[in-house]
Amino acid sequence: MFLPIGEKQFKFWKLRRDGLPNINIARSFNISRQAVSRALISMDKRIEDTLLEMAQANQIEVESINSERGILFGHSIPLDANGIIFVSAKHGVQVWYEHEGDCGACTRYTQCIELLWDLADEMKIKLEKTDDPTKLADELFGKLRGMA
């Protein structure tokens, strides 16, 4: 399922995830609160459908889902690992599996660090400074699990 990153509905969804009340979103766009509410209900459904489709495609058994935050926690059957699927305004829909990696030797080190810090910023989560993506992911997803 395609998420409309540039569409107004997605902008409303992002603003709500950032903590802005519907009435303030409505004022910002000079529309009614009811129009914002309808758009958010529609967007929540699209987010949920997307997260569930990604879980199915990646053979992740769903444990919990929060469409308002754009996160799904589950367990990968083939990999026997916990996984999280999340919506990032900057990175789109992403899947991350809990794992112990040799991050220093990995060619994706920079991309992982960037992805994790960007998601923490989007979710307004403060993290301890570390150069280990595995530890950073553990802290971030632990805090996200508390929100789900």
N, C-alpha and C positions, 0 to 999 in steps of 0.2 A: 504494500500500500504506500502510496506517495504522500508524504507530508508537505503541505504547502508552506514552506519556510517563509516565503515573502508575502503570503496572503494576510489580510487584516485579521482573520480569525486566529491565525497563529500568533500574530503580534499581541492580540488580546490575551491569549493563553500564556504567553511569556510574561506579560505584565502581571497577570494574576499570580503566576508562579513566583514572581519577584516580590509579591506581597501587596500589590496595589489593589484596593477594593474595586468592585465592579462599578460603583458610582463614579469613582475617579477616572476609570478607564473610559466610561461613557462621556464624562466631561472633556477629557483629552481629545476625543474624536468627535465631539459635538453630536452625539447620538443618545438615544434613550438607554436607560439601565436595562430595560427588558431586551433591547436589541443585543446588548453585550451578553446578557444571560443566555439568550438563544444561541448566539455564536459560540459561547463557551461550552454549552451542552453538546453542540455538534462537534466541536473540536475535541472535547474529552472522548467522545465516541471514536473519532478518527485515531486519536492517540492510542486508546485502548486496543482498537482493532490492529493497529500497526504493531504494538508491542506483542500481542498474541500471535500474529502472523510470524513475527521474527522468532518467537519462542518455538513455534511449531517447526519452522524451517531449520532451526538449530537444535531440534530435539531436546528442548529444555522444558522440563516439567515445572509448571507454574506453582510457586509457593504464595506469592503476594504480588499485587499490582496496585499502583496508584497512578491513575491517568492524569490527575491534577498536577502531580510532580513529574510525570513522564518516566516512571521507573517500574521495572518488573524484576522481582527476585525469583530465582528458580534453581533447578538442579539439572545439569546436563546428564542425560542417561548414558550416551556413548563415552563421554569423557570422565564420568563419575566425579564431577567437580561442580561446585556452586557457581552460578552465573548470574549476571545482572545485565539487563537490557535497558538502555536509557536513551532519552531524547535530548540532544544537545542542539541549541540554536546554531552553534558554530560548526559542529561536526555531524549533524544529522542523527540518525539512529545508530547506536553502537552496541556491540555485545562484548562483555568482558567476563573472563573466567577466572575464578580464584586459583592461583597457582604460585608455586615457588619458582622463580626464574633466576637465571644468571644474567641479570639486567645489564651489567657492565660489558658483557660480551655480545649483547643483542644489537642488531642493526636498527631495530625499531625503538631504541632507548629514548631518543628525543621526541618522537611522535607520542609515545606512551606518557611521558612526563607532561608534555603539552596538553594532551587530551584530559588527563586527570586534573591538572591545575585549572584548565578551562571549565571543566564540569563543576569543580568546587566553587569557582567564581560565580558561575551561573546559578548554582544552588545556594550561594551565600554561606558557604561552609568554610570555617577557618581550619587550616591543617597545620601540623607541625612541619617545619622545613626538613626535607630529607631528599637525598639524591637517589633513593631506591624506589623505583616505581611499584614494586610489590608491596612494600611497607606503606607507601602513599595510598595505594589502592585499598589495602586492608583498612586503613583509617577512614578514608572517604566512604567506602561502601558500608562500613560499620555505622557511621553517622547517618548515612542515607537509610539504612535499614531501620534506624530509630524513627525516621520520618514516615516510613511506608506503612 
